[in-house]
Amino acid sequence: MRLAYAKTAAVAAAVTMLAAGPALAVTVTNQSDKSHEVTVDLGDKEPKTTIEAGKSAKLDCAGGCELRVTGMGYGLPGAPGEKLVIGKDSILAYEGQKTEVEARNSADGKSSAN
């Protein structure tokens, strides 16, 4: 009886971890016509991922992070479940933003109306 319970608990834990994985990530979509390297600053480590043109990647950001595109002068804070894009101009922005200025204003905590 105990063995069956232990197996059930192990399977349930594995399913929960697999389901929670994508929820703890930030999705970055590369809308430009070239590949870009994205750095995820987690504080104690900074993994880099190359995202090919037209592709998306789910990047680990469980406790919050900052994302940077190599060669760009700024990063954007990210949180689990958020969606960011690398635009045709190679600028990192939150999904739905139109311009680099809007992206910077959001990173500064200002609205575009300020």
Residue, then its C-alpha position, 0 to 999 in steps of 0.5 A: m500500500r505504501l509503495a503504491y502511494a509513494k509512486t502516485a505521489a512521485v507521479a503527481a509531483a513530476v506532473t506539477m513540476l512540468a506544468a509549472g515550468p512554462a508558468l515560471a518563464v518569460t516568453v521572448t519572440n524574435q520578430s526581426d530578420k536576424s538571430h539575437e542573443v538574450t541574456v537573462d539576469l537572475g542576480d547570481k547567474e546570467p544565462k544567454t540564449t540565442i533566438e533565431a529570426g521568427k522564433s520564440a523562446k521560453l526563458d527561466c525567470a521564476g523569481g523575476c529577472e532582467l532581460r537584455v539583448t546583446g548590443m542594446g544599451y538597456g534591459l527590461p525587467g521580466a516576471p513569470g508569464e510575461k511576453l516580450v518581443i525583439g522588434k524588427d528594429s532589434i529593440l526589446a519591448y513588452e508585447g504590444q508596445k510600439t516604440e523604443v521610447e515606450a519600452r524605456n518609459s515602462a522600464d523606468g516606471k513612467s507612462s508614455a503620458n509623463 
